[in-house]
Amino acid sequence: MSTQNITSTRSNTQELSLSHESCQYTLWQILGIWALVALPMALLAWVVTPAVIPYVPLHPGITYWLLLIVGMVWQFVVSLVIVYRELGTLRWSAIRQRTWLQVPRDPKTDQPIPRLFWWLLPAFIFSALVGFGLAEYLDAPVTWLFPALQPPPFVDQSQLATPEFQGQWWLLGVALASGLLNYFLGEEFLFRGVLLPKMQGIFGRYDWVANAVLFGFYHLHKPWMIPSIIVGSLAITWLARRFRSNWMAVIIHGMEGVFMFVGILAVILGMTGG
């Protein structure tokens, strides 16, 4: 293929991407998509999990975890259906452009610049500061104002740090599925890939803030964490919007999965002292 043809193909692809971005969602479309994924997760956590725990031969924490994975599979299905209805195809090249799964782009020239990935460093520091330093203080008012929203016992994943799970390597498979869906194919694909590029028509330059708030309130299955999730997500949504690259969001959010994976590995190897 000639250089001219390659340039023409890239230009057409970029024009296709921009044309899809110009068709922004209405407020009701945004809220409807949010409800399609948030309400099933809340139902699985608050209704289905307590109902099935007495009848399944699994640790309550594992039952809860598996049901949330089911909810994230549903998010992936919803995302694919929406993208297919918009694009008429599920080709990777089309999905990549539509959902900003691309190298960070200069906000002024729209040219891909890999060195912009260095912005991940301050974003990661901010997210870590919120997660490990401020979360307790940000979330405290929720359970103080609404005592009924205390986390149920089966939510505490530290309960898995027992000799019962030593040598249970199948847990790594659960952790891998959970991480893949949570940080890429589920939450990130829908909120930063499907929704964020289509929210500017309603929220303007603050669409990234609105996306963080929407993502926080999606966690109706963990309402006691909503304030810290909103604040921590601001770095993720700002990066994704500023540089039109959801790989940046996937990487920052996915760091949680690294800690989760290490923790599960420590449990399996019996290194937790449980």
N, C-alpha and C positions, 0 to 999 in steps of 0.2 A: 504494500500500500504506500502511495506517495505521501510526502510530507504535507502536501496540500489537502489530500483526502483525510489524513489524520487530524489536521487542524479543523477541517470542516466538520468532522464527526464530533470532535470535542465541543465545537461551537454549538452544534445542534443539540448535544446533550445538555449543555449549560442552559441554552434557551428553553429546553423542555423543563428543566428543574425550576427555572425562574417563573415559567408560566404556571406551574403547579403551585408555587408559593404565592402567586398573585391571587389565587382563588382561596381566600381566607375563610375559616369557619365562622359561623355565627355563634353567639353566646350559647344558644340552646344546643347546638351541635357539640360544642366543647363540654358542656355539662352532661349531655347525654352519653358521650363516650366515657367521661369520668364515672358516671353511674354504672355503666356496663361492666366496669372492672372493679370499682370500689365496693359496691353493694354485695357482689358474690363473695369477695374476700371477707367482709364483715360477717356474712351469713355462715361461711365455713368456720370462722374462728369462734363466734359467739353462740352458734346454734348447733351446727353439725358436729364440731369437735366434742363438746360435752355430751352430746347424745350418743356418739359411737364409742367413746373411750371405754365404757363398761363392757362392751361387747367384742372388743378386738384384743388379741393377745400381744399387744405391743406396749412399750413404754408410752405414757400419755404425751410426753414431749415429742416422741417420734411420730405419733399419730397426728399431732398438731402440725408438725413440720411437713409431713406428707400431704396433708390436706391443703396447706398453703401452696405447695408445689402444684397441686391440681388447679388452684386459683390462678397461678402464674401461667400455666399452660393455656388456660382460658384467655388470658390477656394476649398471649401470642397469637391465638386463633383470631381474636377480635382485630388485632393489628393487621394480620394478613388479609382478612376480609375487607377492611377499610382501604388498605393500599391497593388491593386488586380492583375494587370498585372505582377507585380514582384513576389508576394507571391502565387498567385493562390487561395487565400482565404481572407476573411475579418474577421476571428476569432480575438477576442480581444487579445489573447495571442500572436498571430503572429504580429499584428499591433503594440502592445506594444514594442516588441523587435526591430522591424524594425525602429520605430520612436523614440527610446530612452525614452519612457515614463516609466521610472524606477527610483528606488532609486539611488542617486548619487553613482558612483563607484570610487574606488581608482584607480588613473591613473597608478599605478605600478602593483597592484595585480588584478585589475578588480573585486574586491569584493565589494558588496554593503555596504555602511557605512552611515547610516542616519544622523550622526552628521555633515556630510559635508554640510547639509542644512544651517549651520551657515554661509556659504559663501554668502548666500542671503543678509545678512546685509550690508557688504561693497558694494555689487553690487547695492542694493537699494539706498544707499547713493549716489553712483556715478550717477545713473540714475536720481535721484531727483535733484542733483546739475546741471546736464545738462539741465533737463527739466524746472527747475524753476529759474536757475541762468545764464546759458550760452546760452540758445537757441536763445534769441534775438540777441546776438552778432554773433553767428554762422550762423544764417539765413539771417542776414542783407545784405550780399553781393549779395544774389540771386535776390532780388527785386531791388537792386541798379543797378546790371548789366543787368537785364531783367525786366524792368518796367511793361511789359505786363503780368507778372506772379503774379500780385497782387491778393490776394484771393477775389473771388466774394462775394457779400454780403450774399448769402444764406449759405456760409460755416461757418459764425460766429454763433456758437451754443449759445452764450450768448444772442442772440436775442430771445431765447425761454423763457427767464426769464421775462415773462409778466403775468399779471392777466388772460390772455386768457387760460393759461394752468393750472391754479389753480384747483385742484380737478380732473384733467384728469389722472386717475390712469392707463389708458391703455399705457401711456408713459413708465411706469415701464416695461411693457412687451416688448416694443421696445428696451429699454435700456438693458434688460436681453438678448434678441436675439442678439443685437449688441455686447455685451460683450462676450457672449459664442462663437460667430463666430470670433470676432476680436482676442481674447486672447487665444483661444483654438482650435476650429474646423476649423478656417480659416487661418489666417496669421501664427500663431505658428505651426499649424499642417503641413502646406506646407513648410515654410521656414526653421524652425528648425527641423521638423520631417522628411519630405520627402527629402529636399535638403541637409541640413548640413551633415548628415552621408555619403553622396555620393560625397562630393566636395573635399576631401583630395587628390584624384588622380590627380586633376588639380592644386590645389592651395597649396598642401602640408601642412606644419605646420601653414600656414596663412589662412587656409580655413575659420576660424571663422571671420577673417577680411573681406574676400571676401563675406561671407554671410551677414555681416552687411551692406556692400556697396550695395549688390544686393537688400537687404531689403529696404534700403534708396531709391534707384532709382525705386523700385516698387511703391513708393508713387508719381507717376506722377499725381495722382489726387490731391496732395497737394505739388507741387514742391517747394513752398516757405519754406517748412519745411525739405527738404531732408538733408541738412548738419547736423542739430541737431539730426535727426532720426538716421543717420549713427553713429554719435558719441555716442548717448545714447544706441544704440543697441550693442555696443562693449562689454559691461558688460554681456548682455544677451547671446550673441553668445559664448563668452569665457567660461562662466559657463557651457553652454550646451555641448560644445566640450570637455572641460577639464575633466568633470565628467560624460560625456555620459548620461546626464539626462535632458530631456526636461521639466520635471516638474519644474525645476529651472527656465527655460525660461518662462514657462507659469505663474509662480507665480510673477516674477519680472514685466513682461509685463502686467499681469493682475491687478497690483496695480493701473494702470491708470483707469481701469474699476471701481474700488472702488470709486475713486474720481468722476468719471462720474455718477455713480449710486447715490451717495450722493447728487450731484448737481441737478439731475433730481428730486429726492425726495424733495429737498428744493423748487424747482419750483412748484411741485404739492401741497405742503403744504402752499404755499404762503409766504415763508420765505426769498425770494430774494429781496424784496423791489421794484419789478418791477411795 
